[in-house]
Amino acid sequence: MAQKDGSTGSRERVLAAAAAMLAEDATAKLSVRAVAARAGVSTGSLRFHFPNQRALQDAVLARIYGHLFPDEQIHDRSLPARDRLVNCLRQALAPTGTGQQARETWTKAYRTYIASAPTEDVRAAYRAMDQAGRRRIEYWLTVLADEGALPKEDQASRVRFLSAVLDGLSIERALPTDESILRSETETLYTAVDCVLGGA
């Protein structure tokens, strides 16, 4: 229910402004001043709804991923947190494909981000892609932290770790091997998730 001062409306304006800023630039930092200015509200009003930058970022990520992936497995509480996170990480790997498709994906990435001159456009494109992937992982971890499945502190290092694991596994999918990729990949994902959830 909206309060008389319109605070529910200002909260929605803040979330819409922050989401628009991320849509325009996936590397945007969502500073309180910039988001407040974009939403047309005071920084005090923004802080009333979101006491710190982390609270704002979590709310925006929940909004974005709730719309983009309404049936995402991270919300399926019929499964343990461990299995849900592994399923989400596996879902993040899916676009890479396996075998020839994975080789084509990594050949394109190599040509675009490694073999080409590191212009500002190339850097910006890579940062945007990398940041989008990390934000998605951060969203999953935030959901689990809100449930008490892992500590809320030090999410950034967990995100970096899981992002590196996904990068390594996606490269492994492109390499010629006799081993069952899916079996070894599942073992690796569970090992990584156990490391992340181990502090809970």
C-alpha positions, -999 to +999 in steps of 0.1 A: +000+000+000+014+034-010+022+058+019+008+094+017+043+107+010+045+086-022+074+066-008+063+034-026+063+054-058+098+067-052+110+032-044+097+020-078+112+050-095+146+042-080+144+005-090+133+015-125+161+040-128+188+016-116+176-012-139+176+013-168+212+023-159+223-014-160+205-020-193+224+009-208+258+000-192+262-034-176+293-022-158+275+007-141+283+010-104+249+022-093+261+050-071+235+065-048+238+100-062+236+089-099+206+066-093+188+092-072+194+118-099+181+095-126+150+086-106+143+122-097+144+116-060+166+129-032+195+108-019+177+108+015+146+093-002+167+066-019+184+058+014+150+055+031+143+025+009+179+013+004+201+021+034+233+012+014+245+005-021+244-032-014+207-032-005+200-012-037+220-036-059+204-067-044+169-052-049+177-043-086+192-078-093+161-095-077+139-073-099+158-080-131+163-117-127+128-122-113+115-108-146+140-125-169+141-159-152+108-163-132+112-201-129+149-201-121+158-232-101+175-211-073+139-205-060+129-242-060+131-249-022+121-285-028+158-290-035+187-284-012+206-252-017+236-272-029+217-288-058+199-256-067+232-237-071+248-265-091+218-265-114+220-228-119+257-229-127+250-257-152+224-235-167+250-208-171+272-232-190+245-244-213+250-216-240+286-227-244+275-260-257+298-290-260+322-303-286+322-284-319+297-258-306+320-251-276+350-248-299+331-223-321+321-203-290+356-201-277+371-193-312+348-164-315+356-152-279+394-155-287+391-135-319+369-109-302+386-104-269+422-118-271+435-117-307+420-083-315+436-050-303+425-041-268+406-010-278+383+007-253+353-007-272+367-042-269+374-037-232+339-022-226+322-051-244+341-077-224+335-059-191+297-057-199+296-094-207+317-104-177+297-082-153+264-096-165+276-131-158+289-121-123+257-103-115+237-134-122+260-155-099+257-128-073+219-129-075+219-167-069+242-163-039+221-134-025+190-156-027+208-184-008+223-159+017+188-145+024+177-181+032+207-186+056+224-211+034+257-191+034+270-160+051+262-127+035+297-114+039+324-117+012+301-124-017+325-107-041+352-134-036+326-162-040+313-146-072+349-144-086+356-180-076+325-194-092+330-172-123+365-186-127+352-222-123+326-216-150+352-201-174+375-231-168+347-256-174+335-238-206+371-240-220+373-276-210+341-283-230+360-270-261+390-292-256+394-327-272+391-353-244+381-389-240+367-383-205+330-378-200+328-340-198+294-340-181+304-364-154+337-346-145+319-312-149+293-322-124+319-334-099+338-301-103+306-280-099+297-298-067+332-294-054+331-256-061+296-253-046+307-272-015+336-247-011+312-218-014+286-232+010+311-247+034+312-216+056+275-218+063 
